[in-house]
C-alpha cells in the first residue's frame, strides 16, 4: 500500500509528467476516487475499532455560582481542559444540567451548552455548594461511516437517545460498567460533524469501551496511506487526469489512454476486491455443500426467501 504522495507521482508518470497534471490536481482526483470507492465497497481497512475511556464523575471540593454570571468558581477542585463538554449540576438539583464550555483554572470554568454557546447562571447566587461533573457524550471524531457495535465486559445494547431521556432525563444512574449506548447529537463545533455516543448508565471508573466502526472518507493528505488499495485508486485517477488533459489540450491521444487506464482500473479493482474479501472474512456468494448452487437455490434459501 503506497502513500498518497507516491500514488500522485505514479499518476503523473502515467500521464507523461505533463505540466497540466500538477500535484494538487492529481491529489483532488485521488480524493474523489477514494471517496467513491470507499463508499461502494467494504474494504478490510475500513473496519476499525476505537477505544474510548469511560470517565468517572468529579465531585471533589465545592462550587460557587453567581446569578447572571457564566463563571463558576471552585474550592478544592481539580478541573482540567479534559472536562470541557462535561455536564454539570449543582447540589440536589437534578433537573438543571449545564455544560462546561471552557476551563481556565483548576478552580474556574465557564458555563455553556452543547453548541459551545456561553450560558449565564439563571438561578440564585450560592457558595460552598456540592456538585457533580460528569461525561455524557464521547466524541469519536470525524470519518465514522457506521457503528458496528459497542462492548464493555460484554456487548452493549443500542437504544434511542429518546429512551434514555424518558427513563432518566437527568442521567442520575451510575454503574460499574454501562449496559447500553445511544447515538448523541453530532459535534458541530469543528469543520466537520463528529460522531458522539452516550453510554448508560454512566461508569464509576475509567474503563475501556470498544467501539467497532466502518471508516468514512476524509480528504487525504500526501503523507497518508489510503484505506482503498493504491492500484485501482491510481488507475482511476490517471483515467480522470487523461480526460482532463483531453479537455484542456484537445489532443485525441488522451482518449484511448483514458480507456486503457479504465480497463486497468477495473482489472485492478477486481483483484483487490478478491484479496480484500479474504482479509475481511467475506465471500462473494455462499454456496451449498456441492459448491454448485448459490444460497438462494438451496432449501434453506427457498425457506428463508433468500435472493
Secondary structure, 3 states (H helix, E strand, C coil): CCEHHHHHHHHHHHCCCCCCCCHHHHHHHHHHHHHHHHHHCCCHHHEEEEEEECCCCECCCEEEECCCCCEEEEECCCCCHHHCCCEEEECCCCCCCEEEEEEEECCEEEEECCCCCECCCCCCCEEEECEEEECCEEEEECCEEEEEEEECCCECEECCHHHHHHHCCCCCCEECCCCEEEECCCECCCCCCEEEEEEECEECCCCEEEEEEEECCCCCCCCCECCCCHHHHHHHHHHHHHHHHHHHHCCCHHHHHHHHHHHHHHHHHHHHHHHHHHHHCCCCCCECCCCCCEHHHCHHHHHCCCC
